[in-house]
C-alpha cells in the first residue's frame, strides 16, 4: 500500500499535464490490477494444492487404518494357540483357507501381469498408448492456446 501511495505522490509532483498523468495513472492501475489477478491465481493454485494434499493425507490415513485392521485380523500361530472351542478352530481354518485362496489368486494375477509386461508386443502396445496420450495432451494444449489467442485477438 505504501508503494502505491508513493507512485501517486510522484505523479502529483511531476511536471506532466493532466491527460499525461491520467495515462501514467491508468498504466499503474493496470499493473496493480494484474498483480492482484496474479495473486488471486496463486491463492487459487495454493488452495487446489492444499486440497490435493489433504486428499492424499486422508487417503493415507484410510490406508493406514485398513492396514491396522488387516493386521488385527491376520491369522497367526499365536491366535491359533488361543482358540479353545472346536467352532473357533473351524472358523479360524475357514478364514485361513479363504486368505490362502485370495493370496494364490493375487500371486497368479501378478505372474500374468509380469508375463504381459515381458511380452514385446504388450510393451509396444503400452508405448503406443503412452504416445497417443501424449499426442492428445499436446493437441489439446495447442487448441487451447489457439482459443486463447483468438480470444485475445477479439478483444
Protein Blocks (a to p, Z undefined) as FASTA:
>chain_A
ZZmmmmmmmmmmpcbdfklmmmmmmmmmmmmmmmmmmmmmmmmmmmmmmmmmmmmmmmmm
mmmmmmmmmmmmpccfklmmmpmbfklmmmmmmmmmmmmmmmmmmmmmmmmmmmmmmpmk
lmmmmmmmmmmmmmmmmmmmmmmmmmmmmmmmmZZ
